[in-house]
Amino acid sequence: MPLGGCARGVLDPAGPVAAGNRIILLNSLTIMLAIVIPTILATLLFAWWFRAGNKKAEYKPEFAYSGRLELLVWSVPALIVIFLGGIAWIGSHDLDPSRPLESKVPPLRVQVIALDWKWLFIYPDQGIASVNRVVAPVGTPVAFQITSATVMNSLFVPQLGGQIYAMAGMETKLHLQADRPGSYQGLSAHYSGRGFPGMMFRMDAVSAQQFAGWIAGAKRSGPLLDRAGYLALLKDSENVAPYTYRAVAPGLFDAVVKDSGTLSAKRAKDGRQQ
C-alpha cells in the first residue's frame, strides 16, 4: 500500500525488450533471495544454538579443517555466481540494443540528438522532427540512431527497454517497441549538467491512423529545422515543452555526428595543450 502510488517503470513493461529485462531482474532476484534468506535464518539459528547457556551444543576448540565443509562453502557460491552470470550473459545478448527486433512490420527510423537540455527526434523517412516527444505506432519496432551534440548522455524509456549512451562523434543504436497504446516517460539516465533533472521526453504509442495524422499535422505547422533553426536549438534551455518541425534539412543527423566528433577532438586537444 505505501508504494501503491509509485511509478512501476521497469516492473510494468509495455514492450518485448522491457518484458525481457523484467524476467532477468526477477529471476536474478529470486535466485539471490533463495540464498540470502536461508543465510540470514542460519545465522540467527547458529547464534541461538551456540549460545553460552545451551549445554547440548558441542564445543570443539581443536577443530581446524573439514574438506566437506570447505567444498560446501566454496562450491555453492561459485555455482550461484555461474548461474547468475549465465542468466545475465544470455539475457543481455538476446536483448542486445543494437539487434533489430523480429517483426513482420518494417521498423520506424528515428534519429536522436541529445542537446542541452532537451532531445531532438528526427524522422528521416517522414521529413519532420520533434523536440522532447516521440510518436510511434503500436506494435511497430522503432530503430533509434543516437548521438550527442554536447556532453555524453543516455536515453532511457523504462517501460520499453534499457538505456543506451549518446556520445558526440559517435552513433549508437537502440531498438524498442510498444505493444500497447500509452504515453511512456523517457529520460536522460546520465548526468549532463544544470538542466539534467528536466531532460525528459514523452514517447506516445498510438494507432497507425493516429500516427499518420500526427505526421500530417506536423507537416502543416511548426518551424523549419534548417541550419539556422538548428543553431537556435543548440542554445542551452531547460524544461522545454514538446513541439515539432514541419521539415528537416537533409543529412542533418550525419552532419551533427561528424561535426560533434570534430569539435570533441578539438576540445580534447585544447585541453591537453592547456
Backbone as numpy.savetxt, mean C-alpha at the origin, in Angstrom:
# Nx Ny Nz CAx CAy CAz Cx Cy Cz
-16.99 -3.63 20.80 -17.79 -2.41 20.80 -16.95 -1.14 20.80
-15.89 -1.03 21.64 -15.10 0.20 21.63 -14.47 0.49 20.27
-14.22 -0.56 19.47 -13.58 -0.38 18.16 -14.59 -0.38 17.02
-15.87 -0.38 17.35 -16.90 -0.48 16.31 -16.91 0.68 15.35
-16.49 1.86 15.80 -16.50 3.03 14.93 -15.22 3.24 14.17
-14.25 2.38 14.34 -12.96 2.53 13.66 -13.04 2.03 12.22
-12.27 2.66 11.36 -12.19 2.20 9.97 -11.53 0.83 9.92
-12.13 -0.08 9.15 -11.62 -1.45 9.12 -10.43 -1.62 8.18
-10.33 -0.78 7.16 -9.16 -0.78 6.30 -8.83 -2.13 5.71
-7.63 -2.63 6.00 -7.15 -3.88 5.41 -7.98 -5.08 5.83
-8.74 -4.96 6.92 -9.58 -6.08 7.37 -10.94 -6.09 6.68
-11.20 -5.11 5.83 -12.43 -5.06 5.05 -12.08 -4.91 3.58
-11.48 -5.94 2.98 -11.01 -5.83 1.59 -12.15 -5.68 0.60
-11.89 -4.88 -0.44 -12.88 -4.68 -1.49 -12.36 -5.12 -2.85
-11.25 -5.84 -2.85 -10.67 -6.30 -4.10 -9.82 -7.54 -3.87
-9.40 -8.20 -4.95 -8.66 -9.47 -4.81 -7.29 -9.31 -4.15
-6.60 -8.22 -4.39 -5.27 -8.03 -3.80 -5.39 -7.83 -2.29
-6.31 -6.97 -1.88 -6.52 -6.73 -0.45 -7.01 -7.99 0.25
-7.85 -8.77 -0.43 -8.33 -10.02 0.16 -7.17 -10.99 0.39
-6.25 -11.05 -0.56 -5.07 -11.90 -0.38 -4.19 -11.42 0.75
-4.05 -10.10 0.88 -3.27 -9.54 1.99 -3.88 -9.89 3.34
-5.21 -9.85 3.40 -5.88 -10.16 4.67 -5.67 -11.63 5.04
-5.72 -12.51 4.06 -5.50 -13.94 4.34 -4.10 -14.16 4.92
-3.10 -13.52 4.32 -1.72 -13.65 4.83 -1.64 -13.11 6.25
-2.26 -11.96 6.49 -2.22 -11.35 7.82 -2.88 -12.25 8.87
-4.07 -12.76 8.56 -4.79 -13.59 9.53 -4.10 -14.93 9.74
-3.57 -15.52 8.68 -2.85 -16.79 8.83 -1.61 -16.62 9.71
-0.86 -15.55 9.46 0.34 -15.29 10.26 -0.03 -15.01 11.71
-1.09 -14.24 11.92 -1.53 -13.93 13.28 -1.96 -15.19 14.02
-2.69 -16.06 13.33 -3.15 -17.31 13.96 -1.98 -18.19 14.37
-1.01 -18.32 13.47 0.17 -19.15 13.78 0.93 -18.59 14.98
1.12 -17.28 15.00 1.86 -16.67 16.11 1.10 -16.78 17.42
-0.23 -16.61 17.37 -1.02 -16.75 18.60 -0.99 -18.18 19.11
-0.92 -19.15 18.18 -0.84 -20.55 18.60 0.43 -20.84 19.38
1.42 -19.99 19.23 2.68 -20.15 19.98 2.70 -19.22 21.19
2.30 -17.99 21.01 2.40 -16.99 22.08 1.49 -17.35 23.26
0.24 -17.71 22.98 -0.71 -18.00 24.07 -0.25 -19.19 24.91
0.09 -20.36 24.31 0.59 -21.46 25.13 1.87 -21.10 25.90
2.74 -20.28 25.29 3.97 -19.89 25.98 3.67 -19.07 27.23
2.73 -18.14 27.12 2.35 -17.33 28.28 1.72 -18.20 29.36
0.83 -19.11 28.94 0.19 -20.00 29.90 1.22 -20.92 30.57
2.18 -21.43 29.77 3.22 -22.30 30.33 4.09 -21.54 31.33
4.37 -20.28 31.05 5.17 -19.47 31.97 4.46 -19.31 33.31
3.17 -19.02 33.25 2.39 -18.88 34.49 2.31 -20.22 35.23
2.14 -21.31 34.47 2.06 -22.63 35.10 3.38 -23.01 35.77
4.48 -22.75 35.08 5.80 -23.05 35.65 6.04 -22.24 36.93
5.68 -20.97 36.88 5.89 -20.13 38.06 5.05 -20.63 39.24
3.84 -21.10 38.94 2.97 -21.60 40.02 3.47 -22.95 40.54
3.84 -23.85 39.63 4.23 -25.20 40.04 5.54 -25.22 40.82
6.49 -24.41 40.38 7.80 -24.41 41.04 7.91 -23.32 42.11
6.80 -22.96 42.69 6.82 -22.01 43.79 7.51 -22.64 45.01
7.96 -21.79 45.89 8.74 -22.27 47.04 7.95 -23.21 47.93
6.65 -23.03 48.03 5.84 -23.84 48.95 5.36 -25.15 48.39
5.66 -25.46 47.12 5.19 -26.71 46.51 6.21 -27.82 46.76
5.89 -28.73 47.67 6.81 -29.82 48.01 6.87 -30.90 46.94
5.85 -30.92 46.03 5.83 -31.94 44.98 6.77 -31.60 43.82
7.14 -30.33 43.70 8.02 -29.93 42.61 9.41 -30.51 42.81
9.93 -31.17 41.80 11.24 -31.80 41.91 12.35 -30.78 41.64
13.25 -30.66 42.55 14.36 -29.70 42.46 15.63 -30.42 42.02
16.21 -29.98 40.87 17.41 -30.63 40.33 18.51 -29.58 40.11
19.22 -29.22 41.15 20.28 -28.20 40.98 21.44 -28.68 40.12
21.59 -30.00 39.96 22.71 -30.52 39.18 22.39 -30.61 37.68
21.16 -30.32 37.29 20.77 -30.43 35.88 21.57 -29.44 35.03
22.12 -29.92 33.90 22.93 -29.06 33.04 22.53 -29.15 31.56
22.14 -30.34 31.08 21.88 -30.47 29.65 20.93 -31.62 29.38
20.05 -31.40 28.36 19.16 -32.45 27.89 19.05 -32.32 26.38
19.49 -33.34 25.67 19.44 -33.30 24.21 18.02 -33.18 23.69
17.09 -33.91 24.30 15.70 -33.85 23.86 15.11 -32.46 24.09
15.44 -31.87 25.24 14.93 -30.53 25.54 15.52 -29.50 24.57
16.80 -29.61 24.28 17.43 -28.70 23.33 16.79 -28.82 21.95
16.52 -30.06 21.53 15.88 -30.28 20.24 14.51 -29.63 20.19
13.75 -29.78 21.27 12.42 -29.18 21.33 12.50 -27.66 21.32
13.40 -27.11 22.12 13.51 -25.66 22.27 13.91 -24.98 20.96
14.78 -25.62 20.18 15.26 -25.00 18.95 14.46 -25.40 17.71
13.96 -26.61 17.65 13.27 -27.07 16.44 11.91 -26.42 16.27
11.16 -26.28 17.35 9.82 -25.69 17.24 9.88 -24.25 16.73
10.69 -23.35 17.33 10.77 -22.00 16.78 11.28 -21.97 15.34
12.25 -22.85 15.03 12.79 -22.88 13.66 11.71 -23.27 12.66
10.90 -24.27 13.00 9.82 -24.69 12.11 8.78 -23.60 11.95
8.51 -22.88 13.03 7.53 -21.79 12.96 8.03 -20.68 12.05
9.30 -20.31 12.20 9.88 -19.26 11.36 9.87 -19.69 9.89
10.21 -20.94 9.63 10.19 -21.45 8.25 8.77 -21.42 7.69
7.80 -21.81 8.50 6.41 -21.83 8.07 5.91 -20.42 7.78
6.19 -19.49 8.71 5.79 -18.10 8.50 6.49 -17.50 7.28
7.77 -17.82 7.13 8.51 -17.32 5.98 7.94 -17.85 4.67
7.52 -19.11 4.67 6.92 -19.68 3.47 5.62 -19.00 3.11
4.79 -18.74 4.11 3.52 -18.05 3.86 3.77 -16.66 3.29
4.71 -15.93 3.90 5.01 -14.57 3.44 5.63 -14.58 2.05
6.54 -15.53 1.80 7.23 -15.58 0.51 6.26 -15.92 -0.62
5.47 -16.95 -0.42 4.51 -17.35 -1.45 3.47 -16.26 -1.68
2.94 -15.72 -0.57 1.92 -14.68 -0.69 2.44 -13.42 -1.35
3.65 -12.99 -0.99 4.19 -11.76 -1.56 4.48 -11.91 -3.05
4.85 -13.11 -3.49 5.08 -13.32 -4.91 3.75 -13.45 -5.67
2.77 -14.08 -5.06 1.46 -14.17 -5.71 0.82 -12.79 -5.84
1.09 -11.91 -4.88 0.49 -10.58 -4.87 1.50 -9.51 -5.29
2.46 -9.89 -6.09 3.47 -8.95 -6.58 2.78 -7.73 -7.20
3.05 -6.51 -6.69 2.37 -5.31 -7.21 2.55 -5.09 -8.70
3.68 -5.53 -9.25 3.94 -5.30 -10.67 3.30 -6.36 -11.57
2.72 -7.39 -10.98 2.10 -8.46 -11.77 0.67 -8.07 -12.15
0.35 -8.07 -13.44 -1.02 -7.75 -13.86 -2.02 -8.75 -13.28
-3.21 -8.25 -12.95 -4.26 -9.11 -12.40 -4.91 -9.91 -13.53
-5.25 -11.15 -13.23 -5.92 -11.98 -14.22 -7.37 -11.52 -14.37
-7.75 -11.18 -15.58 -9.11 -10.70 -15.83 -9.40 -10.75 -17.32
-10.66 -10.97 -17.65 -11.09 -10.93 -19.03 -11.32 -9.50 -19.50
-11.32 -8.57 -18.54 -11.54 -7.16 -18.85 -10.19 -6.47 -19.03
-10.00 -5.72 -20.11 -8.73 -5.00 -20.29 -8.50 -4.02 -19.14
-7.26 -3.87 -18.69 -6.99 -2.97 -17.57 -7.14 -1.50 -17.95
-7.48 -0.71 -16.96 -7.54 0.74 -17.11 -6.18 1.32 -16.72
-5.56 2.04 -17.64 -4.24 2.62 -17.34 -4.40 3.97 -16.65
-3.67 4.13 -15.55 -3.67 5.40 -14.82 -2.22 5.72 -14.46
-1.77 6.89 -14.86 -0.43 7.36 -14.52 -0.51 8.29 -13.32
0.35 8.05 -12.34 0.27 8.77 -11.07 1.56 9.55 -10.84
1.40 10.83 -10.47 2.54 11.67 -10.13 2.33 12.22 -8.73
3.25 11.92 -7.82 3.20 12.46 -6.47 3.78 13.86 -6.46
3.01 14.81 -5.91 3.43 16.20 -5.84 3.39 16.65 -4.38
3.80 17.89 -4.12 3.69 18.47 -2.78 2.39 19.27 -2.69
1.43 18.88 -1.91 1.17 17.60 -1.26 -0.17 17.14 -1.78
-0.12 16.52 -2.93 -1.32 16.09 -3.65 -0.92 15.02 -4.65
-1.94 14.39 -5.23 -1.72 13.33 -6.21 -2.34 13.74 -7.55
-1.57 13.56 -8.60 -2.07 13.80 -9.95 -2.26 12.47 -10.65
-3.49 12.23 -11.14 -3.82 10.99 -11.84 -4.13 11.31 -13.30
-3.36 10.73 -14.19 -3.53 10.96 -15.62 -4.12 9.70 -16.26
-5.16 9.90 -17.07 -5.76 8.80 -17.83 -5.30 8.95 -19.28
-4.19 8.31 -19.66 -3.62 8.54 -21.00 -4.53 8.09 -22.14
-5.29 7.04 -21.93 -6.16 6.55 -23.01 -7.43 7.38 -23.14
-7.83 8.04 -22.07 -9.02 8.89 -22.10 -8.68 10.36 -22.33
-7.43 10.72 -22.11 -6.99 12.09 -22.37 -7.38 13.10 -21.33
-7.66 12.67 -20.10 -8.01 13.60 -19.03 -7.09 13.34 -17.83
-7.25 14.17 -16.80 -6.49 13.99 -15.57 -7.32 14.49 -14.40
-6.98 14.05 -13.21 -7.67 14.50 -12.01 -6.67 14.64 -10.88
-7.02 15.46 -9.93 -6.19 15.68 -8.75 -6.92 15.12 -7.54
-6.24 14.27 -6.81 -6.75 13.70 -5.55 -8.04 12.90 -5.71
-8.25 12.34 -6.90 -9.40 11.45 -7.08 -9.14 10.49 -8.23
-9.43 9.21 -7.99 -9.36 8.18 -9.02 -10.76 7.61 -9.19
-11.19 7.45 -10.41 -12.48 6.82 -10.70 -12.21 5.64 -11.63
-12.78 4.48 -11.29 -12.56 3.28 -12.10 -13.82 2.41 -12.07
-14.08 1.67 -13.14 -15.24 0.77 -13.15 -15.04 -0.41 -12.20
-16.12 -0.85 -11.60 -16.08 -2.02 -10.72 -15.69 -3.25 -11.55
-14.81 -4.08 -11.01 -14.41 -5.30 -11.68 -13.38 -5.13 -12.77
-12.88 -3.91 -12.94 -11.86 -3.64 -13.95 -10.50 -3.45 -13.29
-9.49 -4.21 -13.70 -8.15 -4.00 -13.14 -7.64 -2.61 -13.48
-6.98 -1.99 -12.53 -6.38 -0.68 -12.75 -4.86 -0.83 -12.70
-4.21 -0.48 -13.80 -2.75 -0.58 -13.89 -2.15 0.80 -13.65
-1.59 1.00 -12.46 -0.99 2.27 -12.10 0.48 2.31 -12.51
0.88 3.40 -13.14 2.29 3.73 -13.37 2.59 4.91 -12.46
3.56 4.76 -11.57 3.72 5.72 -10.48 5.12 6.32 -10.49
5.18 7.64 -10.29 6.45 8.34 -10.14 6.25 9.51 -9.20
7.31 10.25 -8.96 7.23 11.42 -8.09 7.95 12.59 -8.75
7.37 13.77 -8.62 8.01 14.98 -9.11 8.69 15.73 -7.97
8.70 15.11 -6.81 9.30 15.72 -5.63 10.01 14.64 -4.82
9.87 14.65 -3.52 10.56 13.68 -2.67 9.89 12.30 -2.80
10.54 11.31 -2.22 10.01 9.95 -2.22 8.66 9.91 -1.51
7.72 9.17 -2.08 6.39 9.07 -1.51 5.90 7.64 -1.60
4.66 7.40 -1.22 4.11 6.04 -1.27 2.60 6.10 -1.43
2.08 5.38 -2.42 0.65 5.35 -2.69 0.03 4.11 -2.04
-1.07 4.31 -1.32 -1.67 3.22 -0.56 -3.18 3.38 -0.51
-3.90 2.34 -0.94 -5.36 2.26 -0.79 -5.63 1.02 0.05
-5.77 1.15 1.37 -5.82 -0.02 2.27 -6.85 -1.07 1.91
-8.03 -0.67 1.45 -9.08 -1.65 1.16 -8.91 -2.34 -0.19
-7.94 -1.89 -0.98 -7.76 -2.47 -2.31 -6.42 -3.18 -2.50
-5.42 -2.87 -1.68 -4.14 -3.55 -1.85 -3.03 -2.88 -1.09
-1.82 -3.37 -1.32 -0.65 -2.86 -0.61 -0.14 -1.56 -1.19
0.81 -0.97 -0.48 1.40 0.29 -0.91 2.58 0.05 -1.84
2.88 1.08 -2.63 4.06 1.02 -3.50 4.69 2.41 -3.52
6.01 2.46 -3.59 6.72 3.73 -3.50 6.68 4.50 -4.82
6.69 5.83 -4.68 6.80 6.75 -5.81 8.12 7.48 -5.66
9.00 7.36 -6.66 10.34 7.94 -6.58 10.66 8.73 -7.83
11.31 9.86 -7.64 11.67 10.73 -8.76 12.61 10.01 -9.71
12.36 10.18 -10.99 13.21 9.57 -12.00 13.00 8.09 -12.19
12.01 7.53 -11.52 11.73 6.10 -11.62 10.23 5.88 -11.82
9.90 4.73 -12.38 8.50 4.35 -12.56 8.25 3.01 -11.88
7.32 3.01 -10.94 6.91 1.77 -10.29 5.50 1.42 -10.75
5.12 0.18 -10.54 3.82 -0.29 -11.02 3.00 -0.88 -9.87
1.71 -0.70 -9.98 0.79 -1.25 -8.99 -0.50 -1.63 -9.70
-1.00 -2.84 -9.41 -2.24 -3.30 -10.02 -3.28 -3.55 -8.93
-4.41 -2.87 -9.04 -5.49 -3.00 -8.07 -6.80 -3.22 -8.80
-7.80 -3.64 -8.03 -9.14 -3.85 -8.59 -10.15 -3.78 -7.46
-11.26 -3.09 -7.72 -12.36 -3.03 -6.76 -13.46 -3.97 -7.24
-13.90 -4.86 -6.37 -14.93 -5.83 -6.73 -16.34 -5.39 -6.35
-16.43 -4.28 -5.65 -17.76 -3.78 -5.30 -17.75 -2.25 -5.35
-18.91 -1.65 -5.67 -18.96 -0.18 -5.73 -18.65 0.43 -4.37
-18.06 1.60 -4.40 -17.76 2.27 -3.15 -16.74 3.37 -3.34
-16.52 4.10 -2.27 -15.52 5.15 -2.25 -14.45 4.75 -1.24
-13.23 4.58 -1.70 -12.16 4.05 -0.86 -11.07 5.11 -0.66
-10.67 5.27 0.58 -9.67 6.29 0.89 -8.27 5.83 0.52
-7.57 6.69 -0.19 -6.17 6.46 -0.50 -5.33 7.50 0.22
-4.08 7.18 0.43 -3.24 8.08 1.21 -1.77 7.92 0.86
-0.99 8.84 1.37 0.46 8.72 1.29 0.94 7.97 2.52
1.69 6.89 2.31 2.17 6.08 3.43 3.64 6.34 3.72
4.15 7.47 3.25 5.56 7.80 3.47 5.67 9.29 3.76
6.26 9.62 4.90 6.36 11.03 5.30 7.07 11.86 4.24
6.47 12.99 3.89 7.02 13.80 2.80 7.03 15.29 3.11
6.93 15.63 4.38 7.02 17.05 4.71 5.78 17.60 5.38
5.69 18.92 5.39 4.66 19.64 6.14 3.24 19.20 5.81
2.94 19.02 4.53 1.57 18.71 4.12 1.24 17.23 4.08
2.13 16.40 4.61 1.93 14.94 4.56 0.59 14.48 5.14
0.15 14.99 6.32 -1.10 14.46 6.90 -2.32 14.62 5.99
-2.32 15.66 5.15 -3.47 15.89 4.29 -3.30 15.36 2.88
-2.26 14.60 2.64 -2.00 14.08 1.29 -2.81 12.81 1.05
-4.11 13.00 0.94 -5.03 11.87 0.74 -5.79 12.04 -0.57
-6.35 10.95 -1.04 -7.17 11.00 -2.24 -8.31 9.99 -2.10
-9.23 10.05 -3.02 -10.38 9.15 -3.00 -10.37 8.31 -4.27
-10.63 7.02 -4.10 -10.77 6.14 -5.26 -12.19 5.63 -5.30
-12.92 6.03 -6.32 -14.33 5.66 -6.46 -14.48 4.53 -7.47
-15.11 3.45 -7.03 -15.43 2.33 -7.92 -16.89 2.45 -8.32
-17.14 2.62 -9.61 -18.48 2.89 -10.11 -18.81 1.93 -11.25
-20.02 2.02 -11.75 -20.42 1.18 -12.89 -19.75 1.71 -14.16
-19.76 0.88 -15.20 -19.15 1.29 -16.46 -19.84 2.52 -17.03
-21.16 2.60 -16.86 -21.91 3.75 -17.36 -21.54 5.02 -16.60
-21.41 4.89 -15.28 -21.03 6.05 -14.48 -19.61 6.50 -14.81
-18.73 5.55 -15.07 -17.36 5.90 -15.43 -17.33 6.66 -16.75
-18.08 6.16 -17.73 -18.14 6.84 -19.03 -18.70 8.25 -18.87
-19.71 8.39 -18.00 -20.28 9.71 -17.74 -19.30 10.65 -17.08
-18.49 10.11 -16.17 -17.49 10.94 -15.49 -16.43 11.41 -16.48
-15.99 10.53 -17.35 -15.01 10.90 -18.37 -15.57 11.99 -19.28
-16.81 11.81 -19.72 -17.43 12.80 -20.60 -17.58 14.14 -19.90
-17.96 14.10 -18.62 -18.11 15.34 -17.86 -16.77 16.05 -17.67
-15.73 15.27 -17.44 -14.40 15.87 -17.25 -13.92 16.55 -18.53
-14.25 15.97 -19.68 -13.81 16.55 -20.95 -14.55 17.84 -21.29
-15.71 18.05 -20.66 -16.49 19.25 -20.96 -16.10 20.44 -20.08
-15.37 20.20 -19.02 -15.07 21.29 -18.09 -13.66 21.12 -17.52
-13.24 22.11 -16.79 -11.93 22.05 -16.17 -10.85 22.67 -17.02
-9.71 22.97 -16.43 -8.60 23.58 -17.16 -7.85 22.58 -18.02
-6.90 23.09 -18.78 -6.04 22.26 -19.62 -4.73 22.01 -18.88
-4.31 20.75 -18.85 -3.05 20.41 -18.19 -1.93 20.40 -19.24
-1.49 21.61 -19.57 -0.34 21.75 -20.46 0.88 22.10 -19.61
1.93 22.57 -20.21 3.15 22.89 -19.46 2.88 23.96 -18.40
2.16 25.01 -18.80 1.86 26.09 -17.85 0.99 25.58 -16.70
0.01 24.75 -17.05 -0.86 24.19 -16.01 -0.11 23.28 -15.06
0.82 22.51 -15.61 1.59 21.61 -14.75 2.52 22.39 -13.83
3.16 23.43 -14.34 4.04 24.25 -13.51 3.27 24.91 -12.37
2.03 25.30 -12.66 1.19 25.88 -11.60 0.84 24.81 -10.56
0.59 23.59 -11.03 0.24 22.49 -10.13 1.42 22.08 -9.26
2.63 22.31 -9.74 3.83 21.93 -9.00 4.00 22.72 -7.70
3.39 23.88 -7.60 3.55 24.71 -6.42 3.00 23.99 -5.18
3.68 24.18 -4.06 3.25 23.54 -2.82 1.82 23.94 -2.48
1.01 22.96 -2.11 -0.36 23.22 -1.66 -0.81 22.07 -0.80
-1.70 22.35 0.14 -2.14 21.35 1.10 -3.65 21.21 1.09
-4.12 20.01 1.43 -5.55 19.72 1.56 -6.33 20.18 0.32
-5.85 19.77 -0.83 -6.44 20.19 -2.11 -7.70 19.39 -2.40
-8.78 20.07 -2.71 -10.04 19.40 -3.07 -9.91 18.80 -4.46
-10.56 17.66 -4.72 -10.45 17.02 -6.04 -11.01 17.89 -7.17
-10.33 17.85 -8.31 -10.84 18.50 -9.51 -10.21 17.81 -10.72
-10.73 18.11 -11.90 -10.29 17.42 -13.11 -9.72 18.40 -14.14
-8.96 17.84 -15.07 -8.46 18.56 -16.24 -9.13 17.97 -17.48
-9.59 18.83 -18.36 -10.32 18.34 -19.54 -9.41 17.72 -20.59
-8.12 18.06 -20.56 -7.16 17.51 -21.52 -5.77 17.56 -20.91
-4.91 16.67 -21.41 -3.54 16.56 -20.89 -2.55 16.61 -22.04
-1.46 17.32 -21.84 -0.41 17.36 -22.86 0.15 15.96 -23.07
0.26 15.49 -24.30 0.78 14.14 -24.56 2.20 13.96 -24.00
2.46 12.79 -23.44 3.79 12.48 -22.95 4.19 13.17 -21.66
3.22 13.75 -20.94 3.55 14.48 -19.72 4.18 13.57 -18.67
3.62 12.40 -18.48 4.14 11.49 -17.45 5.58 11.10 -17.74
5.87 10.71 -18.98 7.23 10.31 -19.34 8.21 11.47 -19.17
7.74 12.68 -19.49 8.60 13.85 -19.33 8.91 14.11 -17.86
7.92 13.90 -17.00 8.13 14.10 -15.57 9.14 13.08 -15.03
9.01 11.82 -15.47 9.96 10.79 -15.04 11.38 11.18 -15.44
11.55 11.63 -16.66 12.88 12.00 -17.16 13.40 13.25 -16.46
12.58 14.29 -16.40 13.02 15.56 -15.83 13.26 15.45 -14.33
12.39 14.71 -13.63 12.56 14.57 -12.18 13.82 13.79 -11.86
14.13 12.78 -12.68 15.35 12.02 -12.47 16.59 12.88 -12.67
16.57 13.72 -13.71 17.69 14.63 -13.95 17.84 15.62 -12.82
16.70 16.14 -12.34 16.73 17.11 -11.25 17.25 16.48 -9.96
16.82 15.23 -9.69 17.27 14.55 -8.48 18.78 14.30 -8.53
19.28 13.90 -9.71 20.71 13.68 -9.85 21.49 14.97 -9.65
20.95 16.07 -10.17 21.62 17.37 -10.01 21.64 17.78 -8.54
20.52 17.56 -7.84 20.47 17.90 -6.42 21.48 17.08 -5.63
21.58 15.79 -5.96 22.54 14.93 -5.26 23.97 15.39 -5.52
24.26 15.77 -6.77 25.59 16.25 -7.11 25.90 17.55 -6.39
24.92 18.47 -6.38 25.12 19.74 -5.68 25.35 19.52 -4.20
24.64 18.54 -3.64 24.79 18.25 -2.22 26.18 17.72 -1.91
26.74 16.88 -2.79 28.08 16.34 -2.57 29.13 17.44 -2.70
28.88 18.38 -3.62 29.85 19.45 -3.81 29.87 20.41 -2.62
28.71 20.55 -1.97 28.65 21.39 -0.79 29.33 20.68 0.37
